[in-house]
């Protein structure tokens, strides 16, 4: 029984990847496609929320953000701000799941 349980866990680990998209709610366009595991699809939004919180919600443009260079993906964060400032939301959705890492790379790079 323990061997079967161990094999089952290993199988889940190898199929832990997924493909997700980020969608602009203002125009329903997909602006980002990524490969992830665990809570990766939410990390962009968590990083963005930290930026908003650090600015105390008093921003009207990305230009006002201090030290933009520290953000991992400047372009993506700039688009997040444009959506945020215009009253939209960033929607994060899984589109493929239960993938091996190699299959996830193939789909992500398609």
N, C-alpha and C positions, 0 to 999 in steps of 0.2 A: 504494500500500500504506500509506503514512504517513497519508493522508487517512482511510482506513478505520479504522486504528488509533485515530486521533484521535476519530472519530465514535463508535467503540465506547466509549472512555473517557468521553466526554460522556454517553452513554446510561447508563452505570453510575452516574455521579455523580447523575443526576436520579432514579434509583431506589434510592438508598442508604438509605432510611428503613425503619423497621420499627415494629411495635407489640409491646410486651412486657408481661408481667404479673408481679407479685410475689405469691407464694403463701405463706401461713402453713402450715408443715409439720405443725403441731399439729392443725389442723382442716381442712386442704386448701382453705381459702377464699382466693379472690383478694381482696387488699386494696388493690391499686394497679394501674392500667393507665396505661401511658405510651407516648410516641412517642420514638423515638431513632434514632441513627445511630452507626456505629462501635461503641464499647464503652459507650454510655450506660447500657444495662441493668445493667451491673456497677458503675457509679459509686456507686449507693446503698450497695451492700455494701462497697465500698472505703472510703467515708466512715465507715460504721458500724465497720468493722474498725479504722480509725484511732482512733476514739473508745475502743473496747475496749482497744486497745494503750496509749493515753495514760492510761487508768485502771488499767493493769497488772492487768486482770482481777479487780479487787477491788470489784466493784459488786454490789449486790443489788437495786437499784431505780433507776429513771431519776432520781429525786429526788436521788440522790447525785452525779450528774454536775455538774461545775462549769461555769459559764457556758454554760447551755443555749441562750442567745440566739444564739450564733454558728453554730448548725446551720441549714442551709438550710430544712429542713422538720421543724420540731419535732414535729408530730403523728406523722409517719412514723417518725422516730427513736424516739419513745416506744414505738410499737408494736413496732419492731425489738427494743428492750430487753425488752419483755414476752415476746416469743417466745424470745429468747436466754436470759433468766433461767429460763424454764420448760423449757429443754432442747430447744427446737425450732430449726428452720432457716428461713431465707428462701430460697425457691426462685425463681429468675429464669428466665423462659422467653419466647422469641420466639413470638408467635402468628400474626403476619403479617410477611412480609418482601418485599423488592424493590419497595417502594412509592415513589411520588413524595411530596414533602413535603405537597402539597395532599391527596392520598389518605390519607396517614397522619393528618393533622389531622381529616379527616372520620371516619375509623374511631375515632380517639382520643376524639372528642367525641360519638360516637354514644350 
